[in-house]
Amino acid sequence: MVRRVAGLVMLGLGLWLGWGALEAIMAFTSRGGDLASALFEPPTGIIRVISTALMSIGGLMVILSSRMGATVATVGSVFFAILGGLMAASGADSGLWMDEVIFGLAAIALSVLILTLRRA
């Protein structure tokens, strides 16, 4: 039961962070930028979209008691944390990457919880 609740929290976190990623992409494209530039220049957009999609899919898989759900959620969490690290290493202002690091570490902690609990 606790594992499924943790999966639900992971699903919610992934959807919420994914919505933030899509909002940023939509804002960029509404100002005349193209989708490829929004995703790949710099590649933070595509990393953010892929990591949040993996977190959401993994959380849903955990809720449904699927076999690889915890692994998928963990990969998404690690990618999201790496995103913050890459932004920090590139010299970006800490206000731009601190949220990614905090939410990435929270998602990794949630993944550890999901991985350590038995599947029902």
Secondary structure, DSSP 8 states (H G I E B T S, - for coil): -HHHHHHHHHHHHHHHHHHHHHHHHHHHHHTT--HHHHHHSSTHHHHHHHHHHHHHHHHHHHHTT-TTHHHHHHHHHHHHHHHHHHHHHTT--HHHHHHHHHHHHHHHHHHHHHHHS---
